[in-house]
């Protein structure tokens, strides 16, 4: 009897151990505050993955650059230090111009246009990431980008010499074209940089301005709606391939749901953030025709430069983007 009891216990322990070892744990580093809508979407995504896989895949979100800095996350995922991560695509334009397609000023200025650009960009992104041992799970746009300043501006001339936050190659290029002084500052360091006067101006969304309490240091937000950059959630291909087929399918399905949810929330938050900034005393300003004309000229120069660097893949993206607008144009007629 005693021997039989031991055998049953051993079997139970063996089954328990098997269930433990069947669970996979992933780390998901992200660069933005836990209260940012992107991070909140990631946390919901992780919960949904847990539920969809019955606990077989556990994802821990590490927000606010607490595990890796913003510019380190892609390399961490590529090298397997993190199995999954969220990156701002435009940060990696120097590595490959394709990553910077949604950072070109005034190419796609609405959520509808930004989604069309994403659809045009995605096949090329998939190919590029696959060659680097990664897979794109989903991407979500930021709200539209405007100019934060400590003083009133009526044209690009008013920005010459100003200390300008550059967080990507595109924003550094803008600084060069408008005659500003670029200072590289990532999101997690922005509040301190503003408080200490390291920067006096930058381009970003209402979301970033609200999260970093920019209203405490700068008083004007010029609503240029210049572009809508995207955060992308990427996964190490080996880590993905190591999952069983059912878990892979659940992960992909949950990612698609997170993408849909993220775009919807982003669009809803666009207006919310601007109102919240205004409530905190910031002036939300419609740019003057001269300022808009100047900035659109910057966008034209940057698009031509990007197309030259991006080659055939870039041309394919722009062609697909432009063609996708034609059915909508016809429908309006």
N, C-alpha and C positions, 0 to 999 in steps of 0.2 A: 504494500500500500504506500509506504514511504517512497519507494522507488518510482512508483507511478506518479505521485505528486510532484516529484522532482522533474520528471520528464515533461509533465504538463506545464510546470513553471518555466522550464527552459524554453519550451516552445513559445509560450507567451512573451518571454523576454526577447526571443529571436524575432517575433512578429513586430514587437514594439520597436526594436532597434531598426528593423527594415523600414518601418514607417518614418522614423526619424531621419534616416539616411536618404529617404526618397524626397525630403524637402530640400529645395534649392533656395539659397539666400543671395540676393543681389543688392549692391549699393548703387544708389542713383545720386551723384553729386549735381547740384544746381547752383547757379551764381546769385540768385535773387532772394530777397527776404521771404521768410515763411508766410508772411501776410500778403505777398504779391499774388495776383490772380494766377500767374503761371505756376507758382509753387503750390498754391491751393489745388490747382488742377492736377498737378503731379501727385499730390498726397491722395486725392480722390482716385486717381488712376491706380496707385499702389493698392489701395483698399479694394478696388474692383478686380484687380488681378488676383489678389488673395482669395476673394470670393469665387471668381470664375474658375480658379484652379483648385478649389477646395483646400487651400493652404499649401499646395505643392510648391508654389513660387511666391516667396516673400521678398518684397522690394522695400528697402529703407531709403527714404528721401533725405538727403543732407543739404538743406537750403543755405542760402547766404554765404556761399563759397567756403563753408565750414570744413569740407573734405579736400577739395581742390579749388584753386583760383579759377576764375572764368576762362582764362586763356590756357589752362592746363587740362581742362575736362576732356576735350576731344582726344588728346594724346593718352590720357589715362584710360579711356574706353578702348582706343585703338591698341594699346599695349596690354590690356587685360587687367590693369590695376583696379578698374571699376568695370562692372559688366554692362552698365547702362548709364547714360548721362544726358543732361540737357545743355545744349550749346546755342549761342547766338550765331547764326550762320555767317553774318557779315564780318565777324571777328577773324575769319580765316580766309579772307579774300586774297591776302598776299601769298597764301599757300596755293590757292587755285581761284581764278576769277569767278568761277561758277558759284562759289559760296557767297559772292557779293551781289548777285543779281537783284536782290530785294533791298539793297542799300543805295540804289541809284536814285537821286532826287527827282521826283515828278515823273518817273516812269509809270508807277502804279500808286495812285493817291487815295483810293477808296478800298473798302473791304472787298467789294466785288472784283475790282481790278487786281488787288493783291492775291485773291484766290485764283484768278485766271493765270497770274504770273507763277504762282506755286504749281498749278497744274502743268504749265509749260516747262517749269524748271525741274519737276520731280523725276522724270525719266533720266535726265542727265545726272541729277544728284544721286539717284539709286546706283547708277553705273560707277560714279566717282567713289562713293562710300564703299561699294562692294570691292573695288580695287584696293582699298585701304583696309579691308578686313572688317567692315562694319555694315550695318543695315539701318536704314531710316525707318523708325516706327511711326512717328507722326510729327507734325509741325503746327505751330499756332502763331498767328500774327500779333504783334504789339499794336496798341492804338497808334493813330497817326502822329507823326513827328513835327514838333514846332520848335521855336527858338526861345530859350530862356535867357533873359538879360537883366542886368541891374539898372540899366538906363533905357530910355526910349530910343528906338531906332526907326528910321524912315527909309534907309537904303543900306546896301552892303557897305558903303563907305563909312557908315557909323560903327561898323564892327572891326575896322582895321586896327591892328595892334592889341586887340582885346585878348585876355587869357581864356582860351577856348578849350573845353574838354573834348579830347579825342578818345573814343572807346573802340574804334574800328578803323581800318584803312580808309574807308569812305569818309568818315567824319574828319580824319586827319587831312584828307584831300580837300574837303570843303574849306578847312582852315587855311590851307595853302592858297586856294583860289580867291578867298575873300580878304586875304592879308591879315588873318588873325594869328595868334601865337598858340599852336597846339600843345596841350598838356595831356599825356596819357593817364586816364583815371578810369578804373573799373567801377561798376555799380556799388560794390561793397565799400569802396573808399570815398564815394561821392559826397556824402554828408560832411565828412571831415574836411575835404578839399574846399567845399563851399564855405564852411564856417571859418576856415583859416585864410580865405582869399587866394588860394592856389589857382582857382579858376573864377571867371567872372561871367561866363556865358557857355551855353552848350545846346545842342539839339537832341531832343528825345521826346518821349511821349508824356502825356499827363500822368500816366501811371508812375513813371520814374520820378517825376517832380513831386508827386504826393508821397510816395514811399520814402523819399530821402529828405522830406521837409524842406525842399528847395525854397518854399515861400518864406522861410526864416532868413534867407540870405539874398534872394533875387526877387524882384517885384513885378516883372513883366513876362508874359508868355505869349509869343506871337504865333498864332494858330495857322501855320503855313500848310499843314497837312501834306508834308513833302514826300513821305514814304512810310511804309509799314513793314519793318523788318520782322523776321520770323525766328522764334526759338524752335529748335529741332531736338527731338528725343532720339538718340542713336544708341544702338546696341552692338556689343562685340559679337561678330558673326559666329565665332567658335562657341561662345556662351549660349547663343541662340540655338545653334545646331545641336548642342548637347541636351537640349530639352526634348521630351517626348513629343510626338506629333500633336496630341490633344492639348498639351500645355502651350505649344507654339501657336496653335489655332486660337486658343483662349486669349493669349497675349496680343495677337494681331487684331482680334475683334475688339478687345478692350481699348487698344491703342486708337482704333478708328473712332470709337465712342468718345475718347478723350479729346481727339482732334476736333470733332464736331462741337463738343461742349466748349472747348477752349476758344474757338472762333466766335461762338455765340456770346460768351461772357466778355471777350475782348471788345466786341462791338458795343455791347451794353455799357461797359465800363468807360468807353471813350468819353461819352458825355458826362458820366458821373464824376470822373477825375477832374475835368475842367471846372465843373460846378464846385467840387470840393476845394480846388485851388482858389477859386474866386471867394469862397466862404472864408478862407484863411487869409484873405487880404491881397491875393495876387490879382493883377489886372490881366484879363484874357483879351488880347488885342487882335482885331482883324488887320492883317498886314496891309500896308499901303500898296497901291499898284506898282510903285517904283521898286519897293522891296521884293515883291513877288516876281517882277520882271527880272530883277538882278539874280534872284535865287534860281529861277527857271533857266537862266543862261548858264549858271553853274551846273545845273542838271544836264543840259544839252552837251556841255563839254565833257562831263563825266560819263555820259552814255557812250559817246564816240570813243573815248579812251577805253572804256570797258569792252566794247565790241571788238576793238583792235586786239586787246589782250586775251579775250575769251575765245577767239577763233571760231571754228566751225560749230562747236557746241554752243557757244554764245549766240551765234547767228540762228541756230535751230530754236533756241529758247525765245528770242525776240520775234522770229517768224511765227512760231506757234502762238505766242501771246497776242500778236497783232491780228492773226487770223481768227482767234477765239472771240474777238470783239465784233466781228462782222455780222454774225447772226443777230446779236443784240441790236446792232445799228439798223438792220433790215426790219426787225420787229417794230422798232419805233416809227418807221415810215408807214 
